[in-house]
Amino acid sequence: MKVEYVSPFANAAIAVSESLLKTVPERGDLAVRPKLFTSQQVSIVCGVTGSIEGHVIYGMSMATADKIASIMIGQSVVTFDQIAASALAELANLISRNAVSRLAEQGFKCEITPPTILRGSNVQVSLLEIPALVIPLNSEAFGMIEIGMSLQDRQLAA
């Protein structure tokens, strides 16, 4: 996992949060994990294919998920339902597409797979046996989103 893959996703998340959620989250410290997993209650997984392949997980607490969904749909989310899940999937899709555009500017040609919503703590995605890099984004408006990335050059995967 190369560190240069982190900035496009972190910067995309900040840009999308600013435009869609009307807040600029603060970037926390980068951490390394042996595998891609999340201890968050709600996670959205996007696959990356092309010259870079792997997965990105956007993880958050249920309270953060409810706050973000409420902002996106314009009404209070009391119960995390299909509408709230759809809003979060769209957020992950927007961030991932923005990040892939940023990667394209660096010469990487990639696509993303449709987002998948996972609920439950301590979810492990062990499709690739490569370390993961994790960066938290914190906002007073909605809480913390943890972005976990396990990405590698396609040539290394072959």
Steps between C-alpha positions, in 0.01 A plus 500: 500500500653828388449816701436704182164321465381654829494870408256466207246326725552729802489815285194373312321429829578851625386661172176298483427569869550870444271515197233248604501511880607866533784423740875453467617201706846494655741233383636283781821297520568225248516148647613165358308176556605150397167448318203705393232496769271740679379507857230752408126423516425608143742447212478564128736292285604606150720288279767655279598336170740594223866592532441507877282238664366436845237634738414813692282493811327810632417412861302695758289467812123465469463854644731640230317302231166641620635858506648475150186338357286769667706775335487327161127428492397821673307343785583337830591131484358323804546143378778398264290375208541441125478873424779578748709212363447627146614850601821361652563281196468811283745687724756219467440488125560876465817490710635195315426644155668826598803305631522294180501826301787623717686171446448541123681835524797301639485258205299219662198378301244357742130435543296435812248229571155584638507565876395231746360590843607286797355530849671355804830547682838339430440424133805367318539512124777252424497485122855628468785400725656845510521754784239772525542871560235676706429869539230650722308812401337684790221758485311673779194488272479121462781325686775276364529310172781247482631437149684168470682419177657178381622575148783376283635533148333247275841378377589399857177303534565285193 
